Amino acid sequence: MVPDWIAPIWVKLMSQPERLPHALLVTGPMGIGKRVFAQELARRLLCERATGTAYACDQCASCTWFASGNHPDFRFIAPESELQAEADASDSKNEGGDKASSQIRIDQVRPLADFISTSSHRHGWRVVVLQPAEGMNLHAANSILKLLEEPTNNTLFIMVSDEPNKLLPTILSRCRKLALNKPSYESARAWLQHQAGKSADACLLDASLALCSGAPYLAAELAQGQAAAVYAEFVKHLAQGSAAQDPISVAEKWSTWCTGRKNERATLERVVLVDWLQKWLSDVLSHQFGGAVRFFPTQTAAIGKLAGQARTESLLALMDDLVRFRAVAHHPLNLRLFFDDLLLRYQRAVAAPAPAR
């Protein structure tokens, strides 16, 4: 089922399934449930029992095949790196080999031409889910464009995008856009509490939701497992300011979070850590000007201490630096050196100015 804040859109869309387009572009902020919506829509269209606005039945042969990942009338396209991350690291086919691509390549898209040109196995819909759509390289995007220019009956492309402005204008013009909105704080908090269970730490849930700008699915990932431990240690490093331990050792730890150890998955992407640091500095600057601590409310005391000693000019200069760091965060750089440089700049920016002689 889709979450409550998306349910009205589901009802509106499925009340007239005969009017579905051949290509649907699902957009909205990251972590609000777009991918869940795309999977549920695909599952519902392929279900052999559900009617009207009901969800898939989970009992028919089609639902069973979908759950096992073997439905003959469904194709899921994503970057190899994302597909690999979803598999057990010990079973990774890429272990010790070439690094999985972070793009959707043409060799993943090309077989779709045969898929949509043949009759469906179950005499119903054929569905393709592609995410993230902006992850297509130019060759893959042009190949998809050719398929969208010649739509076939009972075929639906569901493309999910966090950044639709990065798509080719010709692809945008051939899709019906479906914008999903971020839920209210109350809805997101209630959903997060339900997912985490009654025994969950309420402060951690609030902090996770604040740091993820109200995106409940991102907050759920942060509030559990390894990500929660990483968050706690990350905050500890930043709260120490210029008195933190050797930045080289901290950079090594941050690098491990982003690459994982042997037979372990990475906990975070490096761009996430840059984003967290940007939000931390935003809170420090906000505190300096009498504003609220928005992203790290449980760290108000530490942020207030840093705000009281750091020079505003230094913080603003570091914010400019972080924009450049974020622009290259996806490049194959030496992670330890990347974070070492970042942490040295941070320590200098939050250090109390030397006393005048």
KAFENUR-V198452 format. One line per field, one symbol per residue. ss: DSSP state (~ for helix, > for strand, _ for the rest). phi: phi as a letter, one per 20 degrees, with the letter a starting at -180 (. if undefined). psi: psi as a letter, one per 40 degrees, with the letter a starting at -180 (. if undefined). A space follows every 50 residues. Layout:
ss: ???
phi: ???
psi: ???
This chain:
ss: ___~~~~~~~~~~~__~~~___>>>>>______~~~~~~~~~~~~~____ __________~~~~~~~~_____>>>>__~~~~~~~__~~~_________ ___>_~~~~__~~~~~~________>>>>>>_~~~>_~~~~~~~~~~~~_ ____>>>>>>>__~~~__~~~~___>>>>_____~~~~~~~~~~~~____ _~~~~~~~~~~____~~~~~~~__~~~~~~~~~~~~~~~_~~~___~~~~ ~~~~~~~~~__________~~~~~~~~~~~~~~~~~~~________~~~~ ~~~~~~~~~__~~~~~~~~~~~~~~~~_______~~~~~~~~~~~~~~~~ _______
phi: .efgfdgffgfffefcffdffebcdecqgfndoffffffffffffefecf clefegfmcffffffffemcffdccddbggffffffefgfdffefmdfff fededffeegfffffeedfffdmcfdccdcbfffefffffffffgffffc fdflccedddbecffeefgffgfdceeceeefffgffffffffffenfef fffffffffffelnefffffffecmfffffgffgfffffflfeffggfff ffffffgednegmcffebeffffffffgffffffffffeneeeeecffdg ffffffffdeegffffffgffffffffdfeffeffffgfgfffffffffe ffffffe
psi: iiideedddddddeegdeeiiehhhhiiiifeeddddddddddddeiedi ibeiiidedidddddddeffheehhhhiiddddddeihdeeheeheaihi ieihidedddeddddeeiiidefbihhhhhiideehidddddddddddeg iiifhhhhhhhdgdeeihddddeeihhhhhiiiiddddddddddddidei hddddddddddefehdddddddeiaddddddddddddddebeeiihdddd dddddddediahfiiidiidddddddddddddddddddeeiihddgdefd dddddddedihddddddddddddddddedeigihddddddddddddddde ihiiii.
